[in-house]
Amino acid sequence: MSATQVPLIPVARSTRLRLAFGLILLVIAGAALAFAGAGQMGPKTTATGVQIRTIKAGEGAIIGPQDGVIIDYVGTLPDGTKFDEAQDAPLLVQQVVPGFAEALQNMQPNGRYKVRIPGELAYGATPPPGSPIPPNSPLDFEITVKRVVQNAAAQLGAQGAQPLPPGAEVPPPPGPGPERGQ
């Protein structure tokens, strides 16, 4: 043996077993953390079956049933067919289909969300005439909440349906969007 060679000391079998056991525990812990983290990315499902996934968290108070909102949205069918799209759409929460209203009431200003509304909470058996929405179809929406006007419905009612002051107007939009009864 030369002076530069170092003798190898054999590793005991118990040390190898501890190392293997430690690696297995590390893999299990990593898988558990990944699973827990992936669960947070999945949608929140309400008691009625509306699924809401937060893409970008908003800030401030949760939207209420009397509030008005200004949103951007894209509505698609489960197969990806786009049936509606709007930018800066003013809506009253109480004037949209029940599933859309429920979804809005789980959102905050400046947030971005993906929503799936079950067919019975969307248009049910009577979709808007001329729309590509089949009866009882679930609807998917990507929604960006741009602005919330608190108690807009009460303000509109108190003014005898007169427009609110500039910057606060929230009438229902035209077209086959998520409005009720369209």
Secondary structure as UniProt FT lines:
FT   TURN            3..4
FT   HELIX           13..41
FT   STRAND          44..45
FT   TURN            47..48
FT   STRAND          51..56
FT   TURN            65..66
FT   STRAND          68..76
FT   TURN            78..79
FT   STRAND          82..92
FT   HELIX           93..95
FT   HELIX           98..104
FT   TURN            105..106
FT   TURN            109..110
FT   STRAND          112..117
FT   HELIX           119..121
FT   TURN            122..125
FT   TURN            129..130
FT   TURN            135..136
FT   STRAND          139..149
FT   TURN            150..151
FT   HELIX           152..158
FT   TURN            159..161
FT   TURN            166..167
FT   TURN            180..181
//
